[in-house]
Amino acid sequence: MHSPTVRRALERDLAGAGEVSVEAFVGDGHTRPDSPYVGLLRDTARRDREAELLVAVDDAGAVLGCVTFAPGGTAWADVAGPGEGEIRMLAVGAAARGRGVGRALVAAAIGRSRELGLAGMAFSTRPSMTAAHRIYDALGFVRTPGRDWSAAPGMDLWVYTMRF
């Protein structure tokens, strides 16, 4: 397979993006099936309406993965400040893993941040999401422990940042 096409989600991508998101977060044990977060993962129309949903698709248009992108200071940005972009809910379907999909999605978010004239990026990740950490490290993000936080009791989040 050659590199996936990454673009802003279209209406026809939303259901597949929701399924990939739930598969990645619940299937990998990062989110309990009964968690309210599953509803946010599945509601890709809302994510695209209130932020930007980027999808990676194959030649047939099947959704391989997705990520929510938001500039700092907007509703979907948890840790990005003004002048920073943030990614949320990076998800790659199990069948597409190891093929550069996650890296392509994160690279597209970096590109989007630069398009908007932002000075960098900041986002959260769970300590257990080691496959994602490898992507972030390879693309030049750095762990920024001074910005780590907890979304809920027992849900500690690490922050990664990049300056342009």
Salt bridges, closest charged atoms under 4 A:
ASP13 OD2 - ARG7 NH1 2.44
GLU19 OE2 - ARG42 NH1 2.61
ASP28 OD2 - ARG97 NH1 3.06
ASP34 OD1 - ARG32 NE 3.11
ASP48 OD1 - ARG8 NE 2.68
GLU50 OE1 - ARG46 NE 2.99
GLU52 OE1 - ARG112 NE 2.75
ASP59 OD1 - HIS2 NE2 3.00
ASP78 OD2 - ARG88 NE 3.41
GLU84 OE1 - ARG147 NH2 2.93
GLU84 OE2 - ARG163 NH2 2.45
GLU115 OE1 - ARG112 NH1 2.85
ASP148 OD1 - ARG143 NH1 2.90
